[in-house]
Amino acid sequence: MLERLITSFQNILKIPELRSRVIFTLAMLAVYRIGAHVPTPGINNDELAKFLLDRGGALLGFLDIFSGGALSRLTIFALGIMPYISASIIIQLLTVVIPHLSKLAKEGERGRKTIIQYTRYGTIGIALVQGFGIALGLEGMNQGQFVLEPGWAFRFMTVITLTAGTAFLMWLGEQITERGVGNGISLIIFAGIVARLPSAVVQTFDLYRVGELSLLFLIILGLVMVGVVTAIVFLESGRRKVPVQYAKRVVGRRVFGGQNTHIPLKINTAGVIPPIFASSIIAFPATITGFIQVPWVQELGAHLAPGSVVYTLLYVSMILFFCFFYTAVVLNPVDMSDNMKKYGGFIPGIRPGQRTADYIYKVLTRITFAGAIYLAIVCVIPELLIYRLNVPFYFGGTSLLITVGVGLDTAQQIESHMLMRNYEGFLSKGKLKGRSG
């Protein structure tokens, strides 16, 4: 197995286009990690980092995972890519209710580019609001001791710096998607999560050496992580195959159709989108409340922190909602039925037309519900165990889901490049099944 893996990596280097794409992706992610250590000007970063570490709580730890530590250090990438994700959510929701956006979504490549442009404008707007909120919050925290020179000049500089950082990350993600391997936005989040893994492992074993954690507890923690990863890999590649049969057609002297095939409906069509969307929506008000020193606002922020009952209920509800919403956006049973009918296809035992659309909708609803429950369990249960047991190793269900899911997608794209050029992929039998396969 190890020899085959080494051979696969050697094959990557033999394909010029794939090699350049992989190198470009790694270079862009390196730029992101370097920028995550560039401090925002006008701030006493050492004192602020110490304060946030002591009093940031679970919410800061959760948000800091997605920014790769940039939020706790308040670097130029402190806002991360979350404003872009929030803007994407808003645009997708508006696409359903605004006819103009709905029309653009159906116009193909031209409409898609216009919607992406709207998303960029929304990203800048959200980043401006969040940046201004952070600037005001920093001036009000501990009598403004974290700000070297308070005033409008500092606020303007902070807003411009943080917004520019988010805009740069947005551009970086688009460049990776276009010229690299994998989805750029997802890989940026992936890099931020993985960057925190080595320090978390070291801290956990340090606590074991000083006797604060037992060996049995570490073994149980490792088994839980292995079990979650196994469940993610298994269910992310799970599919419900709907059989489709095509009738024979005679065109001239040639016979077309007559074969049996199937429609592979994924258990989790939405992938990692629901937990990312849900996290970003909850994070927006929670981040603002964390910088407003008002008792009732602080209490509200505490209820929105990971581990609380309110947070858990909101998180699960949003995961369920976005699972169904995203599936409805990308899969339309009526269109699938019409396409089958157009080419002479039908589901055995089901009448073509509306009956077929109803059947596909019924099957899709059932498997989407199962996928949504799976996502909620994977994202919430490990997080609750971590916060209830105070485990000093933050790599919960959401992080594992994003890491494994993005890894599968990226590996699948690399696999496709290799198989297309007659090179063996990572697996000996068949094609690697990622989430988008």
C-alpha positions as CSV (number, residue, x, y, z in Angstrom):
1,M,0.0,0.0,0.0
2,L,2.8,2.4,0.9
3,E,4.7,1.5,-2.3
4,R,1.6,2.2,-4.3
5,L,1.1,5.6,-2.6
6,I,4.7,6.6,-3.3
7,T,4.2,5.5,-7.0
8,S,1.1,7.6,-7.2
9,F,2.9,10.7,-6.0
10,Q,5.7,10.0,-8.5
11,N,3.1,9.8,-11.3
12,I,1.8,13.3,-10.3
13,L,5.3,14.7,-11.0
14,K,5.3,13.0,-14.4
15,I,2.3,14.9,-15.7
16,P,3.4,18.5,-16.5
17,E,-0.1,20.2,-16.2
18,L,-1.0,18.4,-12.9
19,R,2.5,19.1,-11.5
20,S,2.1,22.8,-12.2
21,R,-1.4,22.8,-10.7
22,V,-0.3,21.1,-7.5
23,I,2.7,23.4,-7.1
24,F,0.6,26.5,-7.7
25,T,-1.9,25.3,-5.1
26,L,0.8,24.7,-2.5
27,A,2.4,28.1,-3.3
28,M,-0.9,29.9,-2.8
29,L,-1.6,28.1,0.4
30,A,1.9,29.0,1.6
31,V,1.1,32.7,0.8
32,Y,-2.1,32.4,2.9
33,R,-0.2,30.9,5.9
34,I,2.4,33.6,5.7
35,G,-0.2,36.3,5.6
36,A,-1.9,34.8,8.7
37,H,1.1,35.9,10.7
38,V,1.2,39.5,9.5
39,P,-0.2,41.7,12.3
40,T,-2.8,44.4,11.8
41,P,-1.1,47.8,12.3
42,G,-1.9,50.0,15.4
43,I,-2.6,47.1,17.8
44,N,-0.7,45.7,20.8
45,N,-0.8,42.2,19.4
46,D,1.0,40.5,22.3
47,E,-1.3,41.9,25.0
48,L,-4.4,41.3,22.8
49,A,-3.4,37.6,22.1
50,K,-2.9,37.0,25.8
51,F,-6.3,38.6,26.7
52,L,-8.2,36.6,24.0
53,L,-6.5,33.4,25.0
54,D,-7.5,33.9,28.7
55,R,-11.0,35.2,28.1
56,G,-11.9,34.3,24.5
57,G,-13.8,31.2,25.5
58,A,-15.2,28.5,23.3
59,L,-16.5,30.8,20.6
60,L,-13.1,32.3,19.9
61,G,-11.5,28.8,19.8
62,F,-14.2,27.7,17.3
63,L,-13.8,30.7,15.0
64,D,-10.1,30.7,15.3
65,I,-10.0,27.2,13.8
66,F,-11.4,28.5,10.5
67,S,-8.9,31.4,10.3
68,G,-5.9,29.2,11.2
69,G,-5.1,31.2,14.3
70,A,-5.3,34.6,12.5
71,L,-8.3,35.8,14.6
72,S,-6.7,35.3,18.0
73,R,-3.6,37.2,16.7
74,L,-5.7,39.7,14.8
75,T,-3.6,39.6,11.7
76,I,-4.5,41.0,8.3
77,F,-6.5,37.7,7.6
78,A,-8.4,37.8,10.9
79,L,-11.8,37.8,9.2
80,G,-10.7,34.9,7.1
81,I,-12.9,33.7,4.3
82,M,-16.1,33.8,6.4
83,P,-17.5,37.0,4.9
84,Y,-17.3,35.4,1.4
85,I,-19.2,32.4,2.7
86,S,-21.8,34.6,4.3
87,A,-22.3,36.6,1.1
88,S,-22.7,33.3,-0.8
89,I,-25.4,32.2,1.6
90,I,-27.3,35.5,1.1
91,I,-27.0,35.4,-2.7
92,Q,-28.2,31.8,-2.8
93,L,-31.2,32.5,-0.6
94,L,-32.0,35.6,-2.7
95,T,-31.8,33.6,-5.9
96,V,-34.9,31.6,-4.7
97,V,-37.0,34.7,-4.1
98,I,-35.7,37.4,-6.5
99,P,-36.7,36.7,-10.2
100,H,-33.7,38.6,-11.6
101,L,-31.2,36.4,-9.7
102,S,-33.2,33.3,-10.5
103,K,-33.1,34.2,-14.2
104,L,-29.3,34.8,-14.0
105,A,-28.8,31.4,-12.4
106,K,-30.4,29.8,-15.5
107,E,-28.4,31.7,-18.1
108,G,-25.3,29.4,-17.9
109,E,-21.8,30.7,-17.7
110,R,-22.7,34.4,-18.2
111,G,-25.3,34.4,-15.4
112,R,-22.9,32.5,-13.1
113,K,-20.2,35.1,-13.6
114,T,-22.7,37.9,-12.8
115,I,-23.8,36.1,-9.6
116,I,-20.2,35.6,-8.6
117,Q,-19.6,39.4,-9.1
118,Y,-22.6,40.1,-6.8
119,T,-21.1,37.7,-4.2
120,R,-17.8,39.7,-4.3
121,Y,-19.6,43.0,-3.7
122,G,-21.5,41.4,-0.8
123,T,-18.2,40.0,0.6
124,I,-16.7,43.5,0.7
125,G,-19.8,44.9,2.4
126,I,-19.9,42.3,5.1
127,A,-16.1,42.6,5.7
128,L,-16.5,46.4,6.1
129,V,-19.2,45.9,8.7
130,Q,-17.3,43.3,10.6
131,G,-14.0,45.2,10.4
132,F,-15.7,48.4,11.8
133,G,-17.3,46.3,14.6
134,I,-13.9,44.8,15.5
135,A,-12.2,48.3,15.5
136,L,-14.9,49.8,17.8
137,G,-14.7,46.7,20.1
138,L,-10.9,46.9,20.4
139,E,-11.2,50.6,21.5
140,G,-13.7,49.7,24.1
141,M,-11.9,46.6,25.5
142,N,-9.9,47.2,28.8
143,Q,-10.1,51.0,28.4
144,G,-8.6,50.7,24.9
145,Q,-5.2,49.4,26.1
146,F,-4.9,47.1,23.1
147,V,-5.0,50.1,20.7
148,L,-1.9,52.2,20.4
149,E,-3.6,55.4,19.1
150,P,-7.4,55.2,19.2
151,G,-9.5,57.4,16.9
152,W,-10.9,57.5,13.5
153,A,-7.5,57.0,11.9
154,F,-7.2,53.7,13.7
155,R,-10.7,52.6,12.8
156,F,-10.2,53.5,9.1
157,M,-6.9,51.7,9.0
158,T,-8.3,48.6,10.7
159,V,-11.4,48.4,8.4
160,I,-9.3,48.8,5.3
161,T,-6.7,46.3,6.4
162,L,-9.2,43.6,7.4
163,T,-11.4,44.1,4.4
164,A,-8.3,44.0,2.1
165,G,-7.2,40.8,3.7
166,T,-10.6,39.1,3.1
167,A,-10.6,40.4,-0.5
168,F,-7.2,39.0,-1.1
169,L,-8.2,35.6,0.4
170,M,-11.3,35.6,-1.9
171,W,-9.0,36.3,-4.9
172,L,-6.6,33.6,-3.7
173,G,-9.4,31.0,-3.5
174,E,-10.6,31.9,-7.0
175,Q,-7.1,31.5,-8.4
176,I,-6.7,28.1,-6.8
177,T,-10.0,26.9,-8.2
178,E,-9.1,28.2,-11.7
179,R,-5.4,27.4,-11.9
180,G,-4.8,24.8,-9.1
181,V,-6.3,21.6,-7.8
182,G,-9.5,21.5,-5.8
183,N,-11.9,24.2,-4.6
184,G,-9.9,27.2,-3.5
185,I,-12.3,28.5,-0.8
186,S,-12.6,25.0,0.8
187,L,-8.8,24.5,0.6
188,I,-8.2,27.8,2.5
189,I,-10.5,26.6,5.3
190,F,-8.8,23.2,5.1
191,A,-5.3,24.8,5.5
192,G,-6.5,26.9,8.4
193,I,-7.8,23.8,10.3
194,V,-4.8,21.6,9.5
195,A,-2.3,24.4,10.5
196,R,-3.6,24.1,14.1
197,L,-3.3,20.3,14.3
198,P,0.4,20.0,15.2
199,S,0.2,22.4,18.1
200,A,-3.0,20.8,19.4
201,V,-1.4,17.3,19.3
202,V,1.7,18.6,21.1
203,Q,-0.4,20.3,23.8
204,T,-2.4,17.2,24.4
205,F,0.6,15.0,24.9
206,D,2.2,17.6,27.2
207,L,-0.9,17.3,29.4
208,Y,-0.4,13.5,29.3
209,R,3.2,13.8,30.4
210,V,2.3,16.0,33.4
211,G,-0.4,13.6,34.4
212,E,-3.5,15.7,33.7
213,L,-4.7,13.2,31.0
214,S,-4.6,9.4,31.4
215,L,-3.4,7.0,28.7
216,L,-6.9,5.4,28.6
217,F,-8.4,8.8,27.9
218,L,-6.0,9.4,25.0
219,I,-6.8,6.0,23.6
220,I,-10.6,6.6,23.8
221,L,-10.1,10.1,22.2
222,G,-8.1,8.5,19.3
223,L,-10.7,5.8,18.8
224,V,-13.5,8.4,18.6
225,M,-11.6,10.4,16.0
226,V,-10.9,7.2,13.9
227,G,-14.5,6.2,14.2
228,V,-15.7,9.7,13.0
229,V,-13.3,9.7,10.1
230,T,-14.4,6.2,9.1
231,A,-18.0,7.2,9.2
232,I,-17.3,10.4,7.2
233,V,-15.4,8.5,4.4
234,F,-18.1,5.8,4.2
235,L,-21.1,8.0,4.2
236,E,-19.6,10.7,1.9
237,S,-19.2,8.1,-0.8
238,G,-22.6,6.5,-0.2
239,R,-25.1,6.6,-3.0
240,R,-28.7,5.6,-3.7
241,K,-28.8,4.2,-7.2
242,V,-32.1,4.8,-9.0
243,P,-32.4,2.4,-11.9
244,V,-33.1,3.9,-15.4
245,Q,-33.9,2.0,-18.6
246,Y,-33.7,3.5,-22.1
247,A,-36.0,2.3,-24.8
248,K,-34.5,1.4,-28.2
249,R,-34.8,3.9,-31.0
250,V,-34.1,3.4,-34.7
251,V,-32.6,6.4,-36.4
252,G,-31.9,5.5,-40.1
253,R,-30.1,2.2,-40.0
254,R,-28.7,2.7,-36.5
255,V,-30.3,1.5,-33.2
256,F,-29.8,3.8,-30.1
257,G,-30.7,3.1,-26.5
258,G,-31.8,-0.1,-25.0
259,Q,-29.3,0.0,-22.1
260,N,-29.8,-0.1,-18.4
261,T,-28.2,2.5,-16.2
262,H,-28.8,4.4,-12.9
263,I,-28.9,7.8,-11.3
264,P,-26.5,8.0,-8.4
265,L,-28.1,10.1,-5.7
266,K,-25.7,10.9,-3.0
267,I,-26.6,10.5,0.7
268,N,-25.0,13.8,1.4
269,T,-25.4,16.0,-1.7
270,A,-24.5,19.2,0.1
271,G,-21.1,17.9,1.4
272,V,-19.5,20.3,3.9
273,I,-21.6,23.3,2.8
274,P,-24.3,23.0,5.6
275,P,-21.9,23.1,8.6
276,I,-19.8,25.8,7.0
277,F,-22.8,28.0,6.2
278,A,-24.3,27.3,9.7
279,S,-21.0,28.2,11.4
280,S,-20.6,31.4,9.5
281,I,-24.2,32.6,10.2
282,I,-23.9,32.0,13.9
283,A,-20.4,33.4,14.0
284,F,-21.5,36.8,12.6
285,P,-23.6,38.0,15.5
286,A,-21.4,36.1,18.0
287,T,-18.3,37.9,16.9
288,I,-19.9,41.3,17.2
289,T,-21.3,40.6,20.7
290,G,-17.8,39.5,21.8
291,F,-16.5,43.1,21.3
292,I,-19.4,45.0,22.9
293,Q,-18.9,45.4,26.6
294,V,-22.6,45.5,27.6
295,P,-23.9,42.9,30.1
296,W,-26.9,41.6,28.1
297,V,-24.9,41.6,24.9
298,Q,-22.2,39.6,26.6
299,E,-24.8,37.1,27.9
300,L,-26.3,36.8,24.4
301,G,-22.8,36.1,23.0
302,A,-22.3,33.4,25.7
303,H,-25.5,31.6,24.5
304,L,-24.1,31.7,20.9
305,A,-20.8,30.0,22.0
306,P,-20.1,26.4,21.1
307,G,-21.2,24.0,23.8
308,S,-24.3,25.9,24.9
309,V,-27.8,24.6,24.4
310,V,-28.9,27.5,22.3
311,Y,-25.9,27.2,20.0
312,T,-26.4,23.4,19.6
313,L,-30.1,23.8,18.7
314,L,-29.4,26.6,16.2
315,Y,-26.5,24.7,14.7
316,V,-28.5,21.5,14.2
317,S,-31.5,23.4,12.8
318,M,-29.3,25.3,10.3
319,I,-27.5,22.1,9.2
320,L,-30.8,20.4,8.5
321,F,-32.1,23.5,6.7
322,F,-29.1,24.0,4.5
323,C,-28.9,20.2,3.6
324,F,-32.4,20.4,2.1
325,F,-31.9,23.9,0.7
326,Y,-28.6,23.1,-1.1
327,T,-29.9,19.8,-2.4
328,A,-33.0,21.6,-3.8
329,V,-30.7,24.1,-5.5
330,V,-28.4,21.6,-7.3
331,L,-30.9,18.9,-8.0
332,N,-34.3,19.5,-9.6
333,P,-36.5,16.3,-9.9
334,V,-38.7,17.9,-12.6
335,D,-35.7,18.7,-14.8
336,M,-34.3,15.2,-14.3
337,S,-37.6,13.7,-15.3
338,D,-37.9,15.8,-18.4
339,N,-34.4,14.9,-19.5
340,M,-35.1,11.2,-19.1
341,K,-38.3,11.5,-21.0
342,K,-36.6,13.5,-23.8
343,Y,-34.1,10.7,-24.4
344,G,-36.5,7.8,-24.0
345,G,-35.5,6.9,-20.5
346,F,-37.8,5.7,-17.7
347,I,-37.6,4.2,-14.2
348,P,-39.0,0.7,-14.3
349,G,-42.5,0.6,-12.8
350,I,-42.9,4.4,-12.8
351,R,-44.8,6.3,-15.4
352,P,-42.6,9.0,-17.2
353,G,-43.4,12.6,-16.5
354,Q,-44.8,13.9,-13.2
355,R,-44.9,10.5,-11.6
356,T,-41.2,10.1,-12.2
357,A,-40.5,13.6,-10.8
358,D,-42.5,12.7,-7.7
359,Y,-40.7,9.4,-7.2
360,I,-37.2,11.1,-7.5
361,Y,-38.4,13.8,-5.1
362,K,-39.5,11.2,-2.6
363,V,-36.2,9.2,-2.8
364,L,-34.2,12.4,-2.6
365,T,-36.1,13.6,0.4
366,R,-35.5,10.4,2.3
367,I,-31.8,10.2,1.6
368,T,-31.3,13.9,2.2
369,F,-33.0,13.5,5.6
370,A,-30.6,10.6,6.5
371,G,-27.6,12.7,5.3
372,A,-28.7,15.7,7.3
373,I,-29.0,13.6,10.5
374,Y,-25.6,12.1,9.8
375,L,-24.1,15.6,9.4
376,A,-25.7,16.9,12.6
377,I,-24.4,13.9,14.6
378,V,-20.9,14.1,13.2
379,C,-20.7,17.9,13.8
380,V,-22.4,18.2,17.2
381,I,-21.7,15.0,19.2
382,P,-17.8,15.3,19.2
383,E,-18.1,19.0,19.9
384,L,-20.3,18.4,22.9
385,L,-17.9,15.7,24.2
386,I,-15.0,18.1,23.9
387,Y,-16.7,21.0,25.7
388,R,-18.4,18.9,28.3
389,L,-15.3,16.9,29.2
390,N,-13.0,20.0,28.7
391,V,-10.7,18.1,26.4
392,P,-7.8,20.4,25.4
393,F,-7.7,19.1,21.9
394,Y,-9.9,21.0,19.5
395,F,-10.4,18.9,16.4
396,G,-14.1,18.2,16.6
397,G,-16.7,16.9,14.2
398,T,-17.0,20.0,12.1
399,S,-13.2,20.2,11.6
400,L,-12.9,16.5,10.8
401,L,-15.8,16.7,8.4
402,I,-14.3,19.6,6.5
403,T,-10.8,18.2,6.5
404,V,-11.8,14.7,5.3
405,G,-14.4,16.0,2.8
406,V,-12.1,18.6,1.2
407,G,-9.3,16.0,1.2
408,L,-11.5,13.5,-0.7
409,D,-12.6,16.1,-3.2
410,T,-9.0,17.2,-3.9
411,A,-7.8,13.6,-4.2
412,Q,-10.6,12.9,-6.6
413,Q,-9.5,15.7,-8.9
414,I,-5.9,14.6,-8.8
415,E,-7.2,11.0,-9.5
416,S,-9.2,12.2,-12.5
417,H,-6.1,14.0,-14.0
418,M,-4.0,10.8,-13.6
419,L,-6.6,8.4,-15.0
420,M,-7.2,10.6,-18.0
421,R,-3.5,10.3,-18.9
422,N,-3.4,6.5,-18.3
423,Y,-1.6,6.7,-15.0
424,E,-2.8,4.6,-12.0
425,G,-4.5,6.6,-9.3
426,F,-4.4,6.3,-5.5
427,L,-6.6,3.2,-5.5
428,S,-6.0,-0.1,-7.3
429,K,-9.6,-0.8,-7.9
430,G,-11.6,1.8,-9.7
431,K,-11.8,5.5,-9.3
432,L,-11.5,7.2,-6.0
433,K,-15.0,8.3,-4.9
434,G,-14.9,11.8,-3.5
435,R,-18.0,13.9,-2.5
436,S,-18.5,15.4,-5.9
437,G,-17.9,12.1,-7.8
